[in-house]
Amino acid sequence: MLAPVIVAAAIAALITTLVVQDRRRAARYAALSRTGQMAVVNAELEAEHARIQVTAEAYAGPHALDPTPGIRNAL
């Protein structure tokens, strides 16, 4: 008489455990997905900043890259 109740409780506990694990797994995958998406966004932002820097240096010309402009002007 008590055995079916124990079996039912064990099955309910197992189902609850599986559901909780599934939710945790889904949350973990969602977090990893967001992390991966942020990595892509950060890489795109870094590439855009690099393109802007290269363009700015190209428009500035070679004098902007000269480490000693004062010495050249003094000569």
C-alpha positions as CSV (number, residue, x, y, z in Angstrom):
1,M,0.0,0.0,0.0
2,L,2.8,2.4,0.8
3,A,5.0,1.2,-2.1
4,P,3.0,3.0,-4.8
5,V,3.2,6.3,-2.9
6,I,6.9,6.0,-2.5
7,V,7.3,5.1,-6.2
8,A,5.1,8.1,-7.2
9,A,7.1,10.4,-4.9
10,A,10.4,9.2,-6.3
11,I,9.1,9.7,-9.9
12,A,7.9,13.2,-9.0
13,A,11.3,14.0,-7.4
14,L,13.1,12.7,-10.6
15,I,10.9,14.8,-12.9
16,T,11.4,17.9,-10.7
17,T,15.2,17.4,-10.8
18,L,15.2,16.9,-14.6
19,V,13.1,20.0,-15.1
20,V,15.3,22.1,-12.9
21,Q,18.4,20.8,-14.6
22,D,16.9,21.5,-18.0
23,R,16.1,25.1,-17.0
24,R,19.6,25.6,-15.7
25,R,21.1,24.2,-18.9
26,A,18.9,26.5,-21.0
27,A,19.9,29.5,-18.9
28,R,23.6,28.5,-19.2
29,Y,23.3,28.2,-23.0
30,A,21.5,31.5,-23.2
31,A,24.2,33.2,-21.2
32,L,26.9,31.6,-23.4
33,S,25.0,32.8,-26.5
34,R,24.8,36.3,-25.1
35,T,28.5,36.2,-24.3
36,G,29.3,35.0,-27.8
37,Q,27.2,37.7,-29.3
38,M,28.9,40.3,-27.2
39,A,32.3,39.0,-28.3
40,V,31.2,39.5,-31.9
41,V,29.9,43.0,-31.2
42,N,33.1,43.9,-29.4
43,A,35.2,42.6,-32.3
44,E,33.2,44.6,-34.8
45,L,33.6,47.8,-32.6
46,E,37.3,47.2,-32.4
47,A,37.5,46.8,-36.2
48,E,35.5,50.0,-36.7
49,H,37.8,51.9,-34.3
50,A,40.9,50.6,-36.2
51,R,39.4,51.7,-39.5
52,I,38.6,55.2,-38.1
53,Q,42.2,55.4,-36.8
54,V,43.7,54.4,-40.1
55,T,41.5,56.9,-42.0
56,A,42.4,59.7,-39.5
57,E,46.1,59.0,-39.9
58,A,45.7,58.9,-43.7
59,Y,44.0,62.3,-43.7
60,A,46.5,63.8,-41.2
61,G,49.4,63.0,-43.5
62,P,52.9,61.9,-42.6
63,H,53.7,64.9,-40.5
64,A,51.3,63.6,-37.9
65,L,53.4,60.5,-37.5
66,D,56.8,62.3,-37.2
67,P,58.1,61.8,-33.7
68,T,60.3,64.9,-33.7
69,P,58.6,67.7,-35.6
70,G,60.3,70.4,-33.5
71,I,63.8,69.3,-34.4
72,R,63.0,69.3,-38.1
73,N,61.5,72.8,-37.9
74,A,64.5,74.1,-35.9
75,L,66.9,73.0,-38.6
